[in-house]
Amino acid sequence: MSDRQLHLNVNILNVGFYGSAWRTPRADPQGFVDVGHYVRTAQIAERGTFDAIFLADAPALSDRPEYRPFYALEPTIILAAVAAATTHIGLIATASTTYNEPFNIARRFQSLDLASGGRVGWNVVTTADAAASRNFGFDNVTAHATRYERAAEFTEVVTALWESWEDDALIADKATGAFLDLSRVHAINHSGRHFTVKGPLNLPRSPQGHPVVVQAGASEDGRQLAARYAEAIFSVANTIEEGRAFADDIRRRAARFGRRGEDIVVLPGLATVIGSTEEEARRREEELWSLIPGDYSLVRIAGILKVDPAGLTLDRPLPDDIALPVDGSQTFFRATLDIARREGLTLRQLLRKLGGGTGHRVIVGSPESIADDIERWFRAGAADGFNLMPDVLPEGLEAFVDHVVPILRKRGLFRSEYRGATLRDHFGLQRAQGRPSIPALAG
Amino acid sequence: MSDRQLHLNVNILNVGFYGSAWRTPRADPQGFVDVGHYVRTAQIAERGTFDAIFLADAPALSDRPEYRPFYALEPTIILAAVAAATTHIGLIATASTTYNEPFNIARRFQSLDLASGGRVGWNVVTTADAAASRNFGFDNVTAHATRYERAAEFTEVVTALWESWEDDALIADKATGAFLDLSRVHAINHSGRHFTVKGPLNLPRSPQGHPVVVQAGASEDGRQLAARYAEAIFSVANTIEEGRAFADDIRRRAARFGRRGEDIVVLPGLATVIGSTEEEARRREEELWSLIPGDYSLVRIAGILKVDPAGLTLDRPLPDDIALPVDGSQTFFRATLDIARREGLTLRQLLRKLGGGTGHRVIVGSPESIADDIERWFRAGAADGFNLMPDVLPEGLEAFVDHVVPILRKRGLFRSEYRGATLRDHFGLQRAQGRPSIPALAG
């Protein structure tokens, strides 16, 4: 087995990556509001010795819910149910730094980390979503820079709260009656521009110390946040060159914060459409494409581009005068748009490349060709692994676990069994340490 | 079986009501940070066909954590784990209206309600806790009246969000591609003094419609909030007269809001110390009392009274010049203090009555005498049931379920099996309705 090992997450995007996933014969169209769906999917990923499941999120009814499933059940509630039904797989959930308080997030994720035996990660997002902002007292999305400034301070406070307890603070000695050693618990006394938080947290440390910090933003501000705090990054890359450039850039930035490159795991998104042969895979893609309801893709892309859908024609290239908003959001889409321009794709071909929704790379093929692709990226240093987005869930994941994972194992690229119990173990990250520099509550 | 049926919740106060519970031989002193402890306790309650488990909470490291377990794991995370391991029992968790946003609370509790098949209740609290306020950017506790004003608006918004979906909004028809009927989903467009929330929620309704609203405050403001919104009330009453007066008062107030008395379930707190005989029960109380660590009770009561513990003498009555803060907090304690004054108890006797911690009624006795007491209160109209606080968990609950519940069942006061599947079914409440008056998103 090679020294460097691949890491695989599955991004449980409701009932699948394709906008039409819910309409396919074996899909449960109401699975997105059934914790059982997430539990079954996670159990399949655990059978495949995946590093983690990943849940994206936004606190609002999403755009175009009349056409497809949307973010619904709150991710930490899903993860608590999944934790109870699994033993090893990591559990990563998204929570917004713009619409939460750091004490609540630190506490909820540390509670999950204790409930799961140290398997949790927190995906830090700033939520560029106008519908969300209107559910929290704002008319418009907060400016990009302000969101990221708040996100950095938020992450700093959450981490400090997680590290406010030393490992052996809890005594619980029945004989002496000593319960908690206050000399090993520390107020954080944070006072910053966005938050004033005294602390300490009201929870002990977990088997992995505290949750892993995950980040996904790829804008300039997003990269700085990731370089400073992220231990795993869910990135966007459509070519090996893009992937390598991103990983190099992040590690260079991280070094400036005194961090080591190996303390960050870079996982580009990868949407998969698997068939037993190349031809079957293409037929499957064709079917998924044909089931995308009516004008869903057109309306959605028009929404991202902020143009009238009636002004777009499917069988022509995108008009030249269309540009994306420059606020740093929609990174995933921007990458695909660049390719469309470069290759002169028609709108229909571009939509197809987007798989009916987002801008992550889509791979359509046999298990062998998908394994080849993954190995190529991994060996080229363009990825430490992937955040997989199967076309339909759970069946697309089942195909990956049953047919692609065995090839990756045979090639010595991927584990055949879990060697550790925590998410940090799976990712090859060190256990999180306390901060003895913070003054204790009692001394 | 009599028509009117008793309702029983168990308040899982960490490892038990007594400050010394964790030091008793069979207790797990670290159970308070182990979801398995809550799951096992809930399973015992479910075996006893209880209505619900109840979790109190405060978002801070509590006073005197060096002596005893404290609020730690976030309650909705615990409930998600318990939901996965039980089938019928109701699941009530506390969340603060002072330190949360209504959209997040509406969403998290509705997610739990869907995950549990409609078994959830939200206990609305305003959190009168200085340590909590310092974790959320405040130097001091927000004034009582402001907290309750915010709580009322918060509850109004949460309820409106829960009711923003009609029952059959989700279509999910694979054949036509119609997923969500936007004419049955409604923005709430709330704009008030504390919150501006557009909505709708991003979740469908649950089998019981939405979670039950529970409330515990007994101050003037607390009673108004309960009368307006609460469907179950966790009250404080030390005598049958107090219990009856409280229930009558709440129902009178509720009538002024156009609500029916039977739409509110009143459940006073009741701490239990059970022995197979009266004498064994008293010996058990003695042992629990002897295990309360050092000066814990004295320090705690001095903290509540805001006096120097050194100025208090255990074997004298409380000094006359000591008064409780008049901000409406500490209701539970106030009731006990009144009794202490009336009966001329020494501080030591008062502390004993407080069971090492709170001011709810403590009953010490055999299963028969406890069943008699419960029946007396129930028949007198002083309670629709009780929020039980066993001395030690889970063993104190096990004793209740194995020895008191059979007597209550034999007397026709309490169910032998669940007749419904939701918490509203157990409490005898109607299914929650939508609000067709809110304008639809489309249609």
Interface residues (C-beta under 8 A of the other chain):
Chain A: W22 R23 P29 Q30 V33 D34 V35 V39 P59 A60 L61 S62 P65 E66 Y67 R68 P69 F70 Y71 A72 L73 E74 T76 I77 I78 A80 A81 A83 A84 A85 Y99 N100 E101 F103 N104 R107 R108 S111 L112 L114 A115 A131 R134 N135 F136 G137 F138 L170 A172 D173 K174 G177 A178 F179 L180 D181 L182 V185 F195 T196 V197 K198 G199 P200 L201 N202 L203 P204 L291 P293 G294 A442
Chain B: W22 R23 A27 P29 Q30 V33 D34 V35 V39 P59 A60 L61 S62 P65 E66 Y67 R68 P69 F70 Y71 A72 L73 E74 T76 I77 I78 A80 A81 A83 A84 A85 Y99 N100 E101 F103 N104 R107 R108 S111 L112 L114 A115 A131 R134 N135 F136 G137 F138 L170 A172 D173 K174 G177 A178 F179 L180 D181 L182 V185 F195 T196 V197 K198 G199 P200 L201 N202 L203 P204 L291 P293 G294 A442
